[in-house]
């Protein structure tokens, strides 16, 4: 069984993926100039995260009501929760930047967010293909997500090596290391979405 055109789960999954992409785009494109910008930035990311949570609750409510689902319940839930983890990670990162009053992203942060933004775009395309029954076409997008995650592993190693070689302030080292690791964790969450998509392809193609 696959999604019908107006299936409520297809609509909800699409909403979650679109909200995630919009949140990732905002996160990447927002121009921070001062500490008050950080507050607007983190509050707006919280709005995206809250909207995402509302969609997740809706999915769970519909799963509890549904007698038959277009794909297995646990796969719908896994895909939902893994997309939500990505958005939660972005919101948490925006909160860290505000907490530590970091108003300018360094080159490593920019590389991370560029990869994460690309992942969010691939996730949205994948969900669109899933809900329009084009399962086999999802695989290439899942592979791209995993490639971006692999790049982020490399960025993390480079960023921490660089941090310890140039930064003398121990507090700054702690702050930046936490942000780098948080950004790499977001990429890991993106890979979990790719894994969930591949599971669905395997079971339903």
Secondary structure, 3 states (H helix, E strand, C coil): CCCCCCCHHHHHHHHHHHHHHHHHHHHHHCCCCCHHHHHHHHHHHHHHHHHHHHHHHHHHHHHHHCCCCCCCHHHHHHHHHHHHHHHHHHHHHHHHHHHCCCCCCCHHHHHHHHHHHHHHHHHHHHHHHHHCCCHHHHHHHHHHHHHHHHHHHHHHHHHHHHHHHHCCCHHHHHHHHHHHHHHHHHHHHHHHHHHHHHHHHHHHC
